[in-house]
Amino acid sequence: MRRSHRRPLFRLAMTVGAAIVGVCTGMMGGCGGGETRGASADTASRADSFKPGVEPWAKLGYRWDWSGFPAVTPGGVIRFFDVQADALVAQDSAGVVTLMEPAGGRVRWSAEVDNPLTKFVGINRLRTDRADLVLVSSESELFHLNAQTGNLVGRQKFEKVVNTRPVLVGQLAIYGTSRGEILAHHVGTGFKAWGFGTSGSIDTTPVIVGGLLAAVSQNGEYTFVEPSRGGLVGRGAMYAGIAGDAAAGEDLLIAASTDQSLWGLSPSGRSAWRVRTSAPLRTSPVVHAGVVYAHLPDRGFCAFDATTGAERWVCKGVAGRVVAIRAGRLLVWDGREAVTLDPARGSVIERATLDGVQALVTDKFEDGNLYVITRGGVVAKFIPRAM
């Protein structure tokens, strides 16, 4: 184990707290009760890069609450963002991790985990009887940061290079690897708990489906294992791999494949259903309340029955994936435009162009708070408004 090293800038953010920068634009009608907090010297320029106007967000059912500023290396972007009830954890493209408070956006701490050339694959939060940790995964090591202070308290080597963000099952962090192995690393001991070999590189995050762990290889093989010991339950194959993460139905793995098909895959190793398309699928599907939502390039944005694959509706001219349900409406985001849809018929209700926005993340799928990650390194919180 080695001590955490932090740049002086981040030590300053921890010791004096967050610098407060007021954002009182005409579009917001004054300060509006919100506050803007920062964690680095460039907060003023970042604040100027994102002016949250009222109209586009009101169309979507939200209003601005605050804007905050995790530590972002010059020229970098926020790469990973994890929402917890008591903490927001961001990691930038150079590996710097910041923990912010959801109530007001104050930066509690920032820490440089390793050198900027390290390839990181994801962040997680793990609480046990003995520790409260932010887990930072690189392709070769797992870093343990104290969630209250940001101090490095543990550093563990993986047996194999990992490719994906882990799925946490108890104290097991379960990854996919480039060698095709599903690898379960025990966080408490620092050793490999089990491994299960597949026939191709696993590049997308494994998924928990009905208590089983499912992983998809890039050659299209899918594997279901029992997560505590890694015992095989079932395996099968599509005709190609997937470009985005699969999703979990009640008892099926839902996969949008580059073999031009949307699949419902059973733990038995057989496909429950298949929807064929004329183009490779590259957008991750979303499953909610027994419905699969997916963008099919040759049709539009579609809804299917999660059990049978039967089509419910198609909305042409809409792309992207569902990020939330707000006031009974689906919120669909394609990287530039957000659209609200009627979930019963698929008809468009509102459209809003969101300039400079990199990602939308919610703390709760239905009527939760919406966190907006901008390309300029701003994290902004929007809360549900009366509609």
Secondary structure as the mmCIF struct_conf table of DSSP 4:
data_model
#
loop_
_struct_conf.conf_type_id
_struct_conf.id
_struct_conf.beg_label_comp_id
_struct_conf.beg_label_asym_id
_struct_conf.beg_label_seq_id
_struct_conf.end_label_comp_id
_struct_conf.end_label_asym_id
_struct_conf.end_label_seq_id
HELX_RH_AL_P HELX_RH_AL_P1 PRO A 8 VAL A 16
HELX_LH_PP_P HELX_LH_PP_P1 ALA A 18 ALA A 18
STRN STRN1 ALA A 19 ILE A 20
TURN_TY1_P TURN_TY1_P1 GLY A 26 GLY A 29
BEND BEND1 GLY A 30 GLY A 30
TURN_TY1_P TURN_TY1_P2 GLY A 32 GLY A 33
STRN STRN2 GLU A 35 GLY A 38
BEND BEND2 ALA A 39 SER A 40
TURN_TY1_P TURN_TY1_P3 ALA A 41 ASP A 42
HELX_RH_AL_P HELX_RH_AL_P2 THR A 43 SER A 49
HELX_RH_AL_P HELX_RH_AL_P3 VAL A 54 LEU A 60
TURN_TY1_P TURN_TY1_P4 GLY A 61 GLY A 61
STRN STRN3 TYR A 62 GLY A 68
TURN_TY1_P TURN_TY1_P5 PRO A 74 GLY A 75
STRN STRN4 ILE A 78 VAL A 83
BEND BEND3 ALA A 85 ASP A 86
STRN STRN5 LEU A 88 ASP A 92
TURN_TY1_P TURN_TY1_P6 SER A 93 ALA A 94
STRN STRN6 VAL A 96 MET A 100
TURN_TY1_P TURN_TY1_P7 PRO A 102 GLY A 104
STRN STRN7 VAL A 107 GLU A 112
BEND BEND4 ASP A 114 ASP A 114
TURN_TY1_P TURN_TY1_P8 PRO A 116 LEU A 117
BEND BEND5 THR A 118 THR A 118
STRN STRN8 PHE A 120 ARG A 127
BEND BEND6 ASP A 129 ARG A 130
STRN STRN9 ASP A 132 SER A 138
BEND BEND7 GLU A 139 SER A 140
STRN STRN10 GLU A 141 ASN A 146
TURN_TY1_P TURN_TY1_P9 ALA A 147 THR A 149
STRN STRN11 LEU A 152 LYS A 157
BEND BEND8 GLU A 159 LYS A 160
STRN STRN12 VAL A 162 VAL A 162
BEND BEND9 THR A 164 THR A 164
HELX_LH_PP_P HELX_LH_PP_P2 ARG A 165 PRO A 166
STRN STRN13 VAL A 167 VAL A 169
TURN_TY1_P TURN_TY1_P10 GLY A 170 GLN A 171
STRN STRN14 LEU A 172 GLY A 176
STRN STRN15 THR A 177 THR A 177
TURN_TY1_P TURN_TY1_P11 SER A 178 ARG A 179
BEND BEND10 GLY A 180 GLY A 180
STRN STRN16 GLU A 181 HIS A 186
TURN_TY1_P TURN_TY1_P12 VAL A 187 THR A 189
BEND BEND11 PHE A 191 PHE A 191
STRN STRN17 LYS A 192 GLY A 197
BEND BEND12 SER A 199 GLY A 200
BEND BEND13 THR A 204 THR A 204
STRN STRN18 VAL A 207 VAL A 209
TURN_TY1_P TURN_TY1_P13 GLY A 210 GLY A 211
STRN STRN19 LEU A 212 VAL A 216
TURN_TY1_P TURN_TY1_P14 GLN A 218 ASN A 219
BEND BEND14 GLY A 220 GLY A 220
STRN STRN20 GLU A 221 GLU A 226
TURN_TY1_P TURN_TY1_P15 PRO A 227 GLY A 230
STRN STRN21 GLY A 231 ALA A 237
BEND BEND15 TYR A 239 ALA A 240
STRN STRN22 ILE A 242 ILE A 242
BEND BEND16 ALA A 243 GLY A 244
STRN STRN23 ALA A 247 ALA A 248
BEND BEND17 GLU A 250 LEU A 252
STRN STRN24 LEU A 253 SER A 257
TURN_TY1_P TURN_TY1_P16 THR A 258 GLN A 260
STRN STRN25 SER A 261 LEU A 265
TURN_TY1_P TURN_TY1_P17 PRO A 267 SER A 268
BEND BEND18 GLY A 269 ARG A 270
STRN STRN26 SER A 271 ARG A 276
BEND BEND19 SER A 278 ALA A 279
BEND BEND20 THR A 283 THR A 283
STRN STRN27 VAL A 286 HIS A 288
TURN_TY1_P TURN_TY1_P18 ALA A 289 GLY A 290
STRN STRN28 VAL A 291 LEU A 296
TURN_TY1_P TURN_TY1_P19 PRO A 297 ARG A 299
STRN STRN29 GLY A 300 ASP A 305
TURN_TY1_P TURN_TY1_P20 ALA A 306 THR A 308
STRN STRN30 GLU A 311 CYS A 315
TURN_TY1_P TURN_TY1_P21 LYS A 316 GLY A 317
BEND BEND21 GLY A 320 GLY A 320
STRN STRN31 ARG A 321 ARG A 326
TURN_TY1_P TURN_TY1_P22 ALA A 327 GLY A 328
STRN STRN32 ARG A 329 TRP A 333
BEND BEND22 GLY A 335 ARG A 336
STRN STRN33 GLU A 337 LEU A 341
TURN_TY1_P TURN_TY1_P23 PRO A 343 ARG A 345
STRN STRN34 VAL A 348 THR A 353
TURN_TY1_P TURN_TY1_P24 ASP A 355 GLY A 356
STRN STRN35 VAL A 357 THR A 362
BEND BEND23 ASP A 363 LYS A 364
TURN_TY1_P TURN_TY1_P25 PHE A 365 PHE A 365
STRN STRN36 GLU A 366 GLU A 366
TURN_TY1_P TURN_TY1_P26 ASP A 367 ASP A 367
STRN STRN37 LEU A 370 THR A 374
TURN_TY1_P TURN_TY1_P27 ARG A 375 GLY A 376
BEND BEND24 GLY A 377 GLY A 377
STRN STRN38 VAL A 379 PRO A 384
#
